[in-house]
Amino acid sequence: MKEVSIRTPYITLGQFLKWAGFSDTGGDARSLIASGVVFVNGEVEQRRGRKLRPGDTVRVEGQEAVVRAGRQTG
């Protein structure tokens, strides 16, 4: 399972899919989400703006990534 660190309180699902390498562009992310193959914490998620927080797990076509808290800056 891949771990993806964020430095903010949350990240949107569309952003996360790009950041984690599941999609190359926002359009690709939108298509994945619309096709029903994106799961957040074991449930199908079709909202691109879904806020993911540390501890959330995303699965796309058999690949998984978990959101981890990174160091806060500032």
Order of alpha helices (4+ residues) and beta strands (2+ residues): beta-beta-alpha-alpha-beta-beta-beta-beta-beta
